[in-house]
Amino acid sequence: MLKYIVVAGLLIAQVGCQNDNSNSEGSTPEQMQGEMQDQMSNQMSQNQDINTDVSDEELDEFVGAMNQAQGVQAEAQQEMLAVVEKEEIDVDTYNQIAQSVQMGQSKEDLDIEEEDMQKFEKASAEIDEIEKDMDGKMTLAIESEGMSMDRFQEINLAIQQDPDLQQRIQQKIQPQMEQPQQGN
């Protein structure tokens, strides 16, 4: 499945990094990411019951795992952007094609030049490989914090649906966000 450059697969840090800014003109990459996250959340909630019983210790593990996963995600996004730049296709054009393809539009129906479509397809093949590699790295990063990927995803979904859990995770994340970056 093709993904937007800004999407890395997990729904990490959504609660701690939300802001209330919105852009009503067109879909931004952030809005596209939000839409995909909603779709993933809906699929996950249909497939499993959510355990919202999360201990403070487990929440601490989740925050550590989330931080590790964000690092992996940021690295993969840089690699993906480098691929798009190497193929000399505009990121917005890439995302537009990816969104259209994911929504089921045929390539013939898109108002895209053939050259851009070829660049998109070549970049997409490389990005798929980066995503596969990232998925494995994220699993390792999350497990290195003592948490299984299944439990990480379960807690992440629970955070989105449980206001009390949202507040608890915000209390854990807020001090980290307020700390100035320590130089080495």
Wavefront OBJ file of the C-alpha trace (Angstrom):
o trace
v 0.000 0.000 0.000
v 1.382 3.392 -0.952
v 1.780 5.944 1.774
v 2.272 9.651 1.812
v 5.778 10.913 2.474
v 4.662 12.322 5.830
v 3.042 9.088 6.971
v 5.161 6.453 8.611
v 2.637 3.867 9.676
v 2.194 4.341 13.398
v -0.083 6.754 15.117
v 2.591 7.975 17.509
v 2.645 11.188 19.450
v -0.716 12.356 18.209
v -1.961 13.340 21.649
v 1.187 15.101 22.846
v 1.789 17.088 19.694
v -1.725 18.111 18.670
v -2.448 21.720 17.898
v -5.690 23.427 17.041
v -4.517 25.078 13.836
v -6.458 24.102 10.773
v -6.117 24.840 7.104
v -9.400 24.923 5.257
v -7.862 25.271 1.792
v -7.101 21.843 0.343
v -5.558 18.922 2.119
v -2.162 19.442 3.656
v 0.154 16.492 4.268
v -0.746 16.766 7.953
v -4.460 16.530 7.159
v -3.812 13.552 4.903
v -1.880 11.911 7.738
v -4.774 12.579 10.097
v -7.236 11.049 7.657
v -5.087 7.930 7.309
v -4.728 7.709 11.086
v -8.511 7.865 11.435
v -8.877 5.064 8.899
v -6.284 2.937 10.709
v -7.954 3.620 14.058
v -11.337 2.591 12.688
v -9.888 -0.616 11.267
v -8.103 -1.436 14.511
v -11.159 -0.739 16.665
v -13.270 -3.011 14.501
v -10.725 -5.809 14.867
v -10.107 -5.801 18.613
v -11.401 -4.793 21.989
v -9.334 -2.042 23.517
v -7.796 -2.466 26.939
v -7.750 1.023 28.459
v -6.373 -0.317 31.745
v -2.831 1.064 31.558
v -0.535 1.258 34.585
v 1.801 4.209 35.136
v 4.748 1.895 34.510
v 3.267 0.774 31.205
v 2.549 4.388 30.266
v 6.198 5.243 30.956
v 7.241 2.351 28.689
v 4.834 3.651 26.056
v 6.342 7.147 26.188
v 9.857 5.702 25.848
v 8.747 3.488 22.973
v 6.997 6.427 21.332
v 10.170 8.520 21.524
v 12.226 5.701 20.013
v 9.672 5.168 17.246
v 9.610 8.883 16.445
v 13.369 8.801 15.904
v 13.029 5.893 13.490
v 10.141 7.649 11.752
v 12.058 10.916 11.359
v 15.024 9.101 9.859
v 12.785 7.219 7.411
v 10.995 10.415 6.390
v 14.330 12.012 5.542
v 15.210 8.982 3.422
v 11.842 9.171 1.675
v 12.258 12.866 0.942
v 15.725 12.182 -0.447
v 14.232 9.570 -2.808
v 11.595 12.017 -4.039
v 14.234 14.707 -4.554
v 16.510 12.228 -6.362
v 13.655 11.360 -8.728
v 13.067 15.089 -9.250
v 9.361 14.987 -8.485
v 7.739 17.666 -6.354
v 6.650 16.375 -2.916
v 3.183 17.894 -3.375
v 2.848 16.174 -6.759
v 4.001 12.883 -5.242
v 1.481 13.195 -2.403
v -1.317 14.168 -4.824
v -0.686 11.094 -6.956
v -0.380 8.850 -3.878
v -3.661 10.139 -2.469
v -5.441 9.680 -5.789
v -4.123 6.151 -6.226
v -5.086 5.216 -2.656
v -8.585 6.584 -3.232
v -8.950 4.202 -6.149
v -8.527 6.571 -9.056
v -6.960 4.953 -12.073
v -3.725 6.420 -13.329
v -5.444 7.245 -16.602
v -7.994 9.446 -14.794
v -5.327 11.585 -13.144
v -4.357 14.874 -14.691
v -0.654 14.083 -14.329
v 2.048 14.192 -16.950
v 3.416 10.781 -17.936
v 6.921 11.841 -16.879
v 5.690 12.664 -13.362
v 3.833 9.346 -13.202
v 7.021 7.470 -14.091
v 8.962 9.413 -11.455
v 6.213 8.652 -8.935
v 6.290 4.934 -9.673
v 10.074 4.765 -9.417
v 10.104 6.749 -6.158
v 7.231 4.652 -4.759
v 9.138 1.426 -5.276
v 12.084 2.796 -3.284
v 9.808 4.279 -0.635
v 8.071 0.923 -0.182
v 11.464 -0.598 0.661
v 12.217 2.212 3.124
v 8.820 1.633 4.768
v 9.448 -2.096 5.131
v 12.822 -1.383 6.716
v 11.269 1.266 8.960
v 8.557 -1.124 10.141
v 11.199 -3.572 11.329
v 13.248 -0.838 12.982
v 10.176 0.549 14.730
v 9.276 -2.851 16.094
v 12.815 -3.270 17.432
v 12.799 0.247 18.894
v 9.478 -0.314 20.645
v 10.486 -3.731 21.928
v 13.769 -2.266 23.211
v 11.635 -0.246 25.640
v 10.050 -3.449 26.984
v 6.772 -3.251 25.097
v 5.311 -5.456 22.370
v 4.149 -3.838 19.141
v 0.626 -5.160 19.723
v 0.432 -3.554 23.164
v 1.951 -0.316 21.839
v -0.750 -0.107 19.175
v -3.451 -1.037 21.670
v -2.381 1.695 24.095
v -2.057 4.201 21.254
v -5.622 3.483 20.140
v -6.865 3.597 23.734
v -5.253 7.022 24.187
v -7.216 8.314 21.210
v -10.498 7.045 22.629
v -10.143 7.559 26.399
v -10.025 11.196 27.617
v -8.632 10.167 31.023
v -5.820 8.239 29.360
v -5.195 11.212 27.053
v -4.743 13.425 30.078
v -2.372 10.929 31.733
v -0.184 10.667 28.626
v -0.131 14.446 28.217
v 1.085 14.751 31.802
v 3.907 12.309 30.996
v 4.855 13.977 27.707
v 4.519 17.640 28.711
v 7.639 17.782 30.943
v 9.706 16.254 28.117
v 8.429 18.835 25.651
v 9.179 21.704 28.021
v 12.762 20.650 28.758
v 15.335 22.550 26.724
v 17.441 20.350 24.498
v 20.623 19.449 26.343
v 23.775 19.906 24.250
v 26.565 17.300 24.453
l 1 2 3 4 5 6 7 8 9 10 11 12 13 14 15 16 17 18 19 20 21 22 23 24 25 26 27 28 29 30 31 32 33 34 35 36 37 38 39 40 41 42 43 44 45 46 47 48 49 50 51 52 53 54 55 56 57 58 59 60 61 62 63 64 65 66 67 68 69 70 71 72 73 74 75 76 77 78 79 80 81 82 83 84 85 86 87 88 89 90 91 92 93 94 95 96 97 98 99 100 101 102 103 104 105 106 107 108 109 110 111 112 113 114 115 116 117 118 119 120 121 122 123 124 125 126 127 128 129 130 131 132 133 134 135 136 137 138 139 140 141 142 143 144 145 146 147 148 149 150 151 152 153 154 155 156 157 158 159 160 161 162 163 164 165 166 167 168 169 170 171 172 173 174 175 176 177 178 179 180 181 182 183 184
